[in-house]
Amino acid sequence: MKKDRKITEICLQCNEHYVPTRKGVQKFCGASCRSRYWFIHNQKSTVPQKLQSEKSELIVQSSIESEQKPTKIEEVSLAGISNAALGTILANSGTAFVKSRFTKEEDKPATKGDLKKLEDLINKQYFEVYNVSPDIYGRRAYFDMATSKIVYYDERQRRFEFPPFDLQ
């Protein structure tokens, strides 16, 4: 035999020629013909001939009726909408809970409140200096952002003052 010739078989269902992929085992051209063949032969063996024709008419008639009116599954109901909404809410809240529990603090996004605190801190003029001890009058040291100098806060007069000039 020549290699360019292909051996073809005839499908038991549709009687078409096909090239089998499994020689000696394959009897149908495809899965759809195989399942249709089984369905037809299984129907004939279990149902008498007279009932077979009536049954096929009922199947055709029911398929036409099902195309005309929507099935119960296709109808929209208030219960279905509420179930879908409830499921979405539960899923989203569960996801948010897991994210809030297992996300590191530094990886969380900044909120408007965080940005407002940062803006207030940047716009602040005086910052307390913790590594400078209070002066002899008990005034605390602050760094003035406007003048870039150390100033002291006098609580009795409620004002900032420059440190006294020491001559030693």
HUTA-V569011 format. One record per helix or strand of 2 or more residues. SS is the DSSP state (@ for helix, = for strand). FROM is the first residue (numbers start at 1). LEN is the number of residues. Records with the same first field share a line. If there is no record, write none. Layout:
SS=FROM-LEN / FROM-LEN
This chain:
==9-2 / 17-2 / 126-3 / 140-5 / 149-6 / 159-4
@=31-16 / 49-20 / 78-25 / 105-3 / 112-11
